Amino acid sequence: MADQKWRLEGWDTFGWHAYPIPGEYASEALAFAAAHQELEELERQQPTASSGGQAGIQDRVYVVGPGGQRYRVVPRPKVRRRRP
């Protein structure tokens, strides 16, 4: 039986190469949750204000499925709260 684990992969937009992100996940949902956490960490390390964010030189994160399919993960939209 083939490996059914999901994993993450990073993309260095400055160096133009992929790199592995440690961890294996039993489901797509768990992999996407981990990918969003990885993006939050990237935002701390490579702030949008100085890197241009996901449209600039900030690294990117992909979820890689058991069959090798890759899905780019984008940051969750920020929720703006209205003042009463």
Steps between C-alpha positions, in 0.01 A plus 500: 500500500632845408588759762184698576670779695471866413800732537604864461750656266640851503604713204782750542394781267834678533719192442248344258499148648276263693582377850337240725306604807521226767187307589251252363123524530231232488247720321467791264330708771789449744753586230320824410473597868876447538564696180306798637709486817814494284377809312441680830861423597621626162312823562695543825833416332438679170245776574279612216605860562859423399463194274195585295309209654375212287512722190864594568809315622342330800542119485199296395350184648350204316309195621614186318251216482569125505501489119744790470240764416596847631264766632619852572378627834424869539458693824155509653326833452527730797170561675431867554285583795271797491490733789158546657 
